[in-house]
């Protein structure tokens, strides 16, 4: 610390945590900014130390106290103060203070849009069906909860087994069909797969009594029935992302229990099945918070998107809150809008009953991992799954930490391929081939092999450069029968699955 104070350009005595970019600019190495930033980081470390391993305090309450202390400390970070941030001071000198004028205009525009209920600036350039979600396809089935989209083939022949993708209902489905260059759906069709995806309804107050079992039955099971009619006598590769993966695992376990063998494989993408260590999101989920959330949802019939977004912003306050305020309101710069950020602003709601059941049965009680989760009056267990599985975690996931996702090894008695991609919950999954800087680790576990810890897996797994999509598509091919066949027709009108309209359908536009 004295070294930082006495030298014009001092070496850091403490470095920021991974993902903390507030003090990365060279100007923070100059005095007195180096002293201020190093003092802040040391204070941050001190608070972390004294709020952990506290005798007599439960781990959950330790995490809550540490989280609150970090949030309060971040308010006073020197990067947030225009008088102690060298980047703001330099921009002010260069522009003669016009950066604050531009920043005020940015703030005024954001407030106006928020009051009017409009999305952020720039999202108008990413309209589903025009700029994103443009992979050709048709809606071939619709019920009150889902639209099922079947995509047009991109090859003359396709693998016999189609793929069903189950996205999370907390988000619009087209995160997996963004722009053509980073669309997972488009990539899979180009690899010779027939792809179906669920587009969830955006629930309103009238849907307050939709249950988690309704999402399984009207979502996954109705979609499988439709695919079975369109592609008869073929097994189905099922993939679920985030909450969609958790729901898929429940549906697959119930199918295994009941002798339904329509699945060829199950892929879980950043999806948890054991919630004993769910990460920082658990800070907002305990019995007292559940009472508070249920009170809100009881009055409205749903949990609104802005309330969920606030929790996610706090988990990554450096990136999603403070850095944005500094850049847009003090530096006067608008961050460039791109498809993933525009999608993130296209929010959805969650119905009262389903969300309450999800949080109580899975997050708080961990019923699925403990064999207590009930489907149609009987418990389901993941141990009954016998189809091969492919699971993906991401290195910097605040929603589904990869070590939590890895716990599927302890629950499913089957062959599992696990991949760990760099990036976060969204960007780590949207990891198209050709994207600079992408890499991942991968290893295969046979059901008779001894289960190793996440740390041992990390040490023994193979590191690969590029996108994990390539390994996944090759894995899907290995678990598909040959030879390839002619593509199926879009829909099956004679069986009641008549194509209704072009993708992306209508549910994706519900506000």
N, C-alpha and C positions, 0 to 999 in steps of 0.2 A: 504493500500500500504506500509506504514511504517512497519506494522507487517510482511509483506512478505519479507521485506529487512533485518529485524533484527533477525529473527528466523531461525534456521537451517532447520526446517521443519514447514513451516507456513501453516495455513489454508487458502484456497482460499478466496480472497475478491470478486472475480468475477469468475463465472464458464463459460466454453465454451458453445456455443449454441448447441442445440440438433443436432446430426450428425457431429459435429466438434470433431474429435478424435486426433487432432494433439498433444494435451498436456495431454493425458490420462495416459501415462506411469508414474510409481512412481518416476522415476528420475527427472521429472519436478517439484517435490515437494522440491528438494534440491536446496540450494543456489549455484551460483547466478541465476540458471535457473528459479526458482520460480519467482524471481523479473522480469526477462525478459519476461516470458510468461504472468504474470499478467499485466505488463505495456502494452504489446501488446493488450491484450483483453480489457483493459480499453480504450486504444486509439481507438480500433475498435468500442467500444460502443459510444465513443464521436463523431466519424465521423458519425455513424448512426444517432445520435441525431441531429446534426447540419444540416444534409442533408434531414431531414423530417420536415413537418409542416412549410415550408418556406413561408412566406407571398407573395402572388402574383405569385407563381409558380404552374404549373399544376401538378397533381399527377404523370402523365407519366414522366415528366421531372425531378421531384423529384426522381423517381425510377431510372432513367438513371444516374443521378449524383451520387446517393448513390451506384449504382452498380459499376460505374467506380472507385469511391473512394475505395470501398472494394477490387476491383481487384488490384489497385495500392498498397494498404496497404498489401495485401497478399504476394506481392513480397518480402517484407521485414520482413515477419514473422520469428521469431527466429528458428522455426522448419525447415526452408528452408536453414539455414546457417550451414555448418558443424562445425563451431567454436562455435555456440551457441545452438546446439542440443545435449543434453546429450546422446541420444541413438546412434547417429552417432559417438560421441567421444568414447563411450564404445565399439562399434563394431570395431573402428579403433585400439583401444588398444588390443582387443582380437585377431585380425587378423594381426596385424603388418602392417596395411595399405592395405592389400590385398582386402578389400572391395571396395576401389576405383579402383583397377585394374579390379575386376569383374564388377563394375559399368560401367567402360569405355567400356569393352567388350559388356555389355548389350546395351549401347548406340550405339556402332558401328553396332551391329546386327540390332537394330531397324532402324537406318538410312539406312542401306543397303536394308532392306525389304521395307522401304517406297519408296526409289528411284526406286526399281524394281517393285513396285506396288503389293507387296505380303502382305498377312495378318500377324498379330502379331504372335510371337513365341507361339507354342502350339495349334493354331487353327487347325493344320493338324490332330489332334487327334479327331476332331469332324466334320466328314464328313456327310452331309445329305444322308440318305439312308443306312448308315453304322453304325454310332455312335449316331446320332440324326435323328429325323424324320423317325423313323423305324416302326411306327404303321402300320400294313398291310392294304393296300387299293389299289385302282386303280384310275387312271385319267379317268373320264367318260365323260368329255366335255372339249373342248379347243376352244377358239377364239383368236383374236389378243391380248387380254388384260389379260385373265385369263386361268388357268387350274382349273377345279373343281375336287377335290379328294373326292371319296366316300370310307369310311373305312369299312373294313370287320367286321361283327358282332362278338362280344365276348361272347354273350349269346345265348341260344337256342331260346328265344323269345325276342322281342323288343317292346318298346312303339310305338304306331301307328304314332306319330308325329316325323318326323326326325328333326335334328338340322342343321342349316346352320350357320357356323362361318365366319364372315367377318373380317379378320385382316387388319391392316393398310398397305397401299401400300408403306409407308416410310421404311418398314422393310420386311424381309423374313418371310413367314407365320409360320415357324416351331418354333417360340417362344412358340406356343401353342401345339407343339408336339416335345418337346426337348428329353431328355433321357427318357427311359420307366418309371423310378420312378417319374418323375415330368411332365409327358405329360398330359395336360388337355384333349386332344383328346382320349388318351387311357383310362383315367379315365371315360369319358362319355360313351364310348363303353362298359366298364365293368359295368356301371349302367343300361345297357339295352337300350341305345339310338343308332339310326342310325345317324351317323355324316358325314356331308359334310363340306369341308373347301375350301376357295378360295386361290389359289396361284397366286399372281400377277406377271405379266411380269415386267422385269426390263427395263424401257424405254430407248431408245437411241435418238439421235438427230432427227431421222426420225419420232419419235412420238411426236414432239414438239407441234402439234396442237390437241392432245387428250385433251378433256375438262373434267370438273368435271361431266357434265352430261353423257359423255361417260363412266366414271367410274361407275356411277349409272346404266346406261343402259346395258353396256357390262359386268359389274361386278355383281352387286346384282340381277338385273332383269333377265339376262340370266341364272344365277345360279338357281334362283327360278323356271324358266321355265324347266330347266333340272331336278330338284328335283321333280317338279310336274309330269313330265313324268315317272320318275323312281318310285315314290311313289304316284300314282294317288289318287285323292279324299281324301287327307290328308292335314290338316293344318301343318304349319311349324313353329318351334321355331327358331327365328333368333337372333343371338348374334353378336355384333360388338365390336372390341377392338380398342381403341385409335381413329385414324382417320377413321378406318373402322366402328366404332360405330357412328360417326358423319354422315358418308355416309349412313349407315343403317337407321338412324333416318330420313334423307331426303327421302330415298326411301319409308320408312314406311308411312311417312306423305303424300307422293304423292299417294301411294296405297289407303290410307284411303280417300283421296279426290276423287279418281276415282272409289271408290266402290270395290276395289280389296281386298277381305277378306281372302287371303291365309295364313296370319300369325296367329299363335296361341298365340305368345307372342314375346316380344322384350326385349333383355338383352343388356345393355350398360356397357362395362367394361372399366373404366378409360377413358370415352369418353365425350367430352363437346358438349353441344347443345346451350349454351348461352356463348358468348365470351366477355361479358362486363367486366369480371374480370378473364382473362386467365392466370394470374400468371406472373412469371418472364420472360417467353418466349416472352411476349409482349414488352419487352425491345428491341427486335430485329425486331419488326414489327410496323412501322408507315409509313407515306406517303413518307418520305425521304428514309427510308430503302427499301420500295417497289420499288422506282425508281432505286435504286442501284441494287437490286436483279433482276429486270426485264431487266436491261442492261446486267447483267451477263448471264441470261438465254436466252436472245435474241440471243446472239452470239453463245452459245453452243447448244441451243435447250432444255436444261434441267438444273436442279440444281444438282450438284454433291454431293456425299455422304460426302466427306471430309469437304465441306463447311457447311453442316448441322451439322456434328459431332463437329465442332469447337464451334458452339453456345451452344450445349448441354454440352460440357466440361466446358465452362465458367460459366454456371449456377451452376455447382457443382465442381468448380475449386479445392476446398480442397481435395475432394475424387478422382476426375478423372484426375487431372493435378499435383498439387504440391505433394500430398502424394505419388503418383506413382513415380515422379521424385526422391523424397527422398529415397523411398524404393529400387528402382531398380538401380539408378545411384550413390547413396551415400552409402547406406547400402550394395549394391551389391547383393540384393535378387531378385529373380524372383517371382512375385506373381503367385501362382498356377492357371493354366488355367482351367476353367470349362465351362459347356455347355452354360450357359447364357452369359458369357463374349465372348465366341467364336461366338455365334449367333450375338452379338452386333457388331462384326467386319465384319459380312457378310452383307455389306451395299447395298443400292439400290439408284437409282436416281429418280427425279420427273420431268415430262415434263413441259415445259414452260407454256403452256396455263392453264393446270389444276392447277398448283401450284399458278399461279398468281390469278386465279379466287378464289381459296380456301382462300388465304390470304386477298384479297380485300373484297369478299362477306361475309365471315364468321368472320375472325379476326378483320378487320378494321370496316366494316359496320354493322356487327352482324345481317345480313339479316334474318337468320333462326329464331332467337328468336323474331325478330320484325315483322315476317309475311311478309317479302318482298322477300324471296328467291323464284326464279322462276324455275319451272320445266315444260317443254313443253309449255312455254308461259303463265302459270298461277301460282299464288303464292301458296305455301304450308305452312301449319301451323301444329305444333305439337299438338295443342289443339284438332285436329280432331282424334287423336289416341284413340282407345277404347280398345285395347288389353292390358292385364296386362304387367307391366314392372318390370324388375329387374335391378337395377343400382348399380355399384360398384365404390367406390372411394378408394384411398390409402392415408395414412397419410402423407407421405413425397414425394408427387408427384410434380415435377418441371415442368412437361409438361401439365398435366390436374389436377390442384389443386382440392381437393375433394369438397371444398365449391363451386367451379364452376360447377363440375359435379352434385352437389346436386340441382342446379337450374332447373333440369328437373321437379322437383315438381311444379314449377311455370308455366311450359309450357304445360305439358301433363295432360289432364283432364281424368285420369284413375287411377287404383290402382297401386301403386308403392311400391316395396320393395327395401330399400336402405341398402347397407352394406358398412362399412368402414373398410378396411383391413389395418393391419400394413405393413410397407414396402414402397417401392417407386413405380414408374410407371410400372416397369417391374417385380421386385421381389414380389411386393404386389399382382400382378395378377397371377404369377406363384407360387401359394401357395398351394402346394400339401398336402393332409392329411399325418400326421406323421412327418411333418417338425417341428423341435423344435423351440419354441418361437413364433409360429404363434397364432394370435388372431384377433378378429374382433368385430365390433359392428353392430347391425342390428335392423331395425324397419320397420313396415308395415304402409303404408299410404293408406287409402281408398279415392277414388276420392271425396267423400263428406266431408271428414275431413278438418279441418282448417289447413292451411299450417303453419308450424313453422319454425323459423330461424335455420340455421345450429347449432348454439350454443345450442338452446333448444333441437334440435334433439340429439345432442351429450350427453346432460344431461339425456335425457329420454330413449335413446336406450339401448338395452340389450347387455352386453358384453359376448362374447362366446370365449372359447379357441379352438385352432385348426384352420382348414382351412375353409374359406367361401365356398369352393367348395361343401361341404356337404349340407349346407343350400340351395345353388343354385340348386343342383341336386334334392333335396327334393321338392323345389318350382316348378321345371320343371315337376316332377312327378304329383304334385297336379294339374297342368294345362294341363295334358295329359289325354286322354280318356282311359278307360279300356274296355275290357281286353287287355293284350299284345298279339302280333301277331307274325307270323313267319317273320324272317328277309327278306327284299326285296332282289332281285338279284342285283349284281353289274352292274349298267348301265341298259339301256333299248334298246338293239340293234334294235328291231322292230320299235322303235320310233326315231331312229337316234342318240342314245346315247350309242354307242358301247364302251366298255372299251378299252382304247388306250394303256396304259402301267401301270406298277406298280408305286405306290407312292414311292418317292415324285415327280415324273414327271420330266419335263425338265426345266421349267421356274425358278425353285429354283436354278439352276446352272448357270444362266446367270450372266455374270460379266460386 
